[in-house]
Amino acid sequence: HCGLSHFGSRLLASAILAQTIVARIDFQQLLAHSEASAAMAKRSVQDDGASSKRFRAAIDKSADDLLCPITHALPLDPVFAEDGRVYERTAIEEWLSQHQRSPVTNLAMGTKVFGATQIKSLIERMVESDALPEDKVRAWKTLIREREEVEQVRRSAQVGDAASALKLESWLNDGRKGLKKDEAQAFDYLCKAAEAGDATAMGRLSEKYSLGDGVTENNALALRWAAAAAALGDGVGMKVLAKFYGTGSAGVAGDP
């Protein structure tokens, strides 16, 4: 016969039932395994969340320990002072130029500072990896940008760019862009700008020489720079020239 016998039909039905039971068992096992995995994952996420919080707290505490006690910011050029604390170099050097004691403990200490290169590398790695909170690194990143700007302007000034030299003169006079206030160096850059032909720099230089402002009074140099500045239309240079003509000083015939 082409059809199945009664026995064959029962055998086929049994085989199909067995496969169905096995498939059901496999599915139930898979479902149970999935539910167990999900529960474990949930516990893992909860555990990871708790660990993450502990880790973040530890990082924040470490960041607080790295802050300069004077600037309250991450130091760009960290140094150890004799009290064992980490400071921004310019901040602690300025402090120690006026005080012979620790800004933290208020106890007497020497003025020596020591470069903290490992601390510097640690801070750079932590910032680059975003391990530190943004409020801790914002000022540090600003200082980095300012340092890069200063270096670029300094390079331009060294090759004779008058505008760059004048920028550096202003920043050094005011102690801006992360630079330590330095009037002597500022005066050098003012001279560079004037020698490069900047009328504003010429006028300010003539005024400084005429008043003895940060430099020995020198009417001859004041007159020279005032005349050059006035020829280029600078108002300060004209004012210095007017003073000399009005008083008859610097070898100029009086013409009130």
Secondary structure, DSSP 8 states (H G I E B T S, - for coil): --S--HHHHHHHHHHHHHHHHHHHHHHHHHHHHHHHHHHHHHHHHHHHHHHHHHHHHHHHHHHHHHS-TTT-S--SSEEEETTS-EEEHHHHHHHHTT-SB-TTT--B--S-EEE-HHHHHHHHHHHHTT-S-HHHHHHHHHHHHHHHHHHHHHHHHHTT-HHHHHHHHHHHHHT-TT----HHHHHHHHHHHHHTT-HHHHHHHHHHHHHTSSS---HHHHHHHHHHHHHTT-HHHHHHHHHHHHHT-TT-----
